[in-house]
Amino acid sequence: MFQTFKKLSSGKHHDQSDLFIMLGMETATMNFCMACGGNLKADLVTHRDPSARMEYKIVENVPALICQNCDEYFLSNDVVDEIEQLTEQGQPIRQVVTAFYDFALR
């Protein structure tokens, strides 16, 4: 079973077989996008943790299957578990300030 999140940006390109090994799945596990039916390609993404409320938790270089048609990406359950562990117990590599704007005040 995979969990679906919107793609933020892609990372470096790696050999597809290496990424499937990193994802812990066979290449035949999932060939088509569950959202649009497009072809999937293994790559790395930058993932925003959807459970974070006002504090964004960004994880870079996450192995995923990315739809070549709609840019939806899919993460294995093992990768999702590792992301949760990293964001709860790991140390961030950097922190950034984010500017907020109010459209109503223009």
ABEGO torsion letter per residue (X at the ends): XBBBBBBABBBBBBBAAAAAAAAGBBAAABABBAAAGBBBBBBBBBBBBAABBABBBBBBGBBBBBBAAAGBBBBBAAAAAAAAAAAAABBBABBBBBBBBBAAAX
